[in-house]
Amino acid sequence: MGKTMSTARAKKDVSPKTQEFIENHGVILFVWFLLLVVGWMQRGTALMRGELKGNDDYMRMVEIRDWLGGQGWFDLTQYRLNPVDPLYSHWSRISDVLIGGPIKLLTPIFGAQTAELIAVIAYPSLLLLLFLYLVVALTRKLSDVSSVPLAAAFMASLSLATLAQFNMGRIDHHGLQIVMALGALWYLIKSEDKPKTAIYSGVLCGLGFYVGIESAPYVGAAIIGFVLIWVFDENDAAKRMRYFGLALAATTVVSLLLSAPPSRWFIPSCDALSIVYTQLTLAIALVLWGLSYLSQKLVKPWARFIAAGALGLTAVAITVALFPNCLKGPYAEVDPRLAEVWLSNVAEAGKFHTFLLGDIAAGSLIILLPIFTLLGYFLYHKKTGRGLSLAPRSIFIFLVMTLLAGLIQFRLMSFASSFGILFAAYLLASGLEWAGKFENEAKKIAVRIGLIIVMAPITIPYTLDWVIKLAAPSPAAEAPVAETNIANDKDALTCTSAPILKQLNTLPVGTALTQIDLGAPILKHTGLSVTSAPYHRNTSGNLAAINTFLGSDADAQKEIENMKADYLIACADMNETKLLTTYEPEGLLARLIDGYEPSWLEKLDVDEAGLLLVYKVK
């Protein structure tokens, strides 16, 4: 009765159009605005200094500047990264266009610096808005309960692992990939009513390969999703499957033509769009086309399933036979020493269980939503009996495919967390609806608050973190922490902060042999070239950094000579520094931090804060 009266009162107080706007957009826009405010409070100071979120964001801006500065569309070489053997980037131009285009348009009005600031704030913010709309729209495909939009927005707003890909200053391509993955799923489900929307799903999958091969799990999920539509002989199944397959293949081929000059079209590459993945999508499209014309001959679902599985495995087998090296993964060619010292310590390139064992609280923050999704899916099927219908089935497939990929390579877990929001939101909305059955108003409110607290994606991880810290040995015996410790100030300067690095612009332009994690920020904030940055294709430059900072004076001099470096730059206090000095306590980096000054280096007092160790090669 109370609900009916409140609804009637709401309808009386506002117009139908206003009510519709609130229901369709109000929650989303409110949560989006709230996230932007929080994001600015956290990152505003750093953004105003010109700082971005991480290494890939710095490198993306460097690539955009080079392109806007006249570097050719097909020329993805980073000439200032390892000048003796410049890095040929495997990134796509899609992000360059989406970010660089607005910068180009805004620069005559606001100047280059302000134009870049606007772009690095607006671009991830708009992606976040699209992300929220897609999450709510997809969750509504599971239930029409009035609390679904609120539950979906609530789950999304506290999915910190996923939201990290949409932070202001995050201009790497992972946020774009997540939006494209959700979009591909949306159009797959929409094809039930409008078969031609399968084309859009195929286009987003093809573009996904162009943006980065991390998209492969969601592309695979979309392929399985359309095949199952045909297996279960749903509406216009053959037509939808053909539309998707042709769009996927055509988009991949066009993307290959746009991604590289003709001389590189047939060069196989396992870590980016190349003939490898183009051939595979063409084979898949041919399989889907062929299956669509077998509908009359294969009537039984099991027969269709076997035929699709056999032909699909054949397409994959042909690709493996032609390009067997790609079975080893995108990092197969990384030098063993680099893999041991550097890559094995890069969390996003490793397995999820390794990360989980190292940080149980953070690991649970990432895995929790996929677990909620598994529970939500089985509850949905038990409650409605429609777990195998198109929307829940497709969402479940996308979740499982990305989750399995994320367990193998940690950086893909952000996809699984995104799909995990959907059934987690359904689970919460169902719980809130169930709590409404209590007649006692106080009990009803208490149960709902309890459900919200328990199911909030941050509750269990933060509880675990608190318990772990409580159980940890008391730090009383350790040296007291000074009040000026930069770790206690989110806006304090570090080695990669713009004011610190911009001091290097007082040096004559040259090449600096740097630690790996210093390379990309130096490229963005200074005119120097660098030898090293955290990219697996930069083998010689990264090896030079490892051998220099872990080796003897003779080793370092040899590498500096090979790299034709004018400077040696290191950081006195950063994670990489701790890693290298722990790995080799007698290495050059450890000795430099202790005050050692080699005769072949001249120390330069560039950094007044004393964070950077800067030397000129004599």
Secondary structure, 3 states (H helix, E strand, C coil): CHHHHHHHHHHHHCCHHHHHHHHHHHHHHHHHHHHHHHHHHHHHHHHHCCCCCCHHHHHHHHHHHHHHCCCCCCCCEECCECCCCCEECCCCCHHHHHHHHHHHHHHHHHCHHHHHHHHHHHHHHHHHHHHHHHHHHHHHCCCCCCCHHHHHHHHHHCCHHHHHHHCCCCCCCHHHHHHHHHHHHHHHHHCCCCCCHHHHHHHHHHHHHHHCHHHHHHHHHHHHHHHHHHHCCCCCHHHHHHHHHHHHHHHHHHHHHHHCCHHHCCCCCCCCCCHHHHHHHHHHHHHHHHHHCCCCCCCCHHHHHHHHHHHHHHHHHHHHHHCHHHHHCCCCCCCHHHHHHCHHHCHHHCCHHHHHHHCHHHHHHHHHHHHHHHHHHHHHHHHHCCCCCHHHHHHHHHHHHHHHHHHHCHHHHHHHHHHHHHHHHHHHHHHHHHHCCCCCHHHHHHHHHHHHHHHCCCHHHHHHHHHHHHHCCCHHHCCCCCCCCHHHCCCCCCCCCHHHHHHHHHCCCCEEEECHHHHHHHHHHCCCEECCCCCCCCHHHHHHHHHHHHCCHHHHHHHHHHHCCCEEEEECCCHHHHHHHHHCCCCHHHHHHCCCCCCCEEECCCCCCCCEEEEEEC
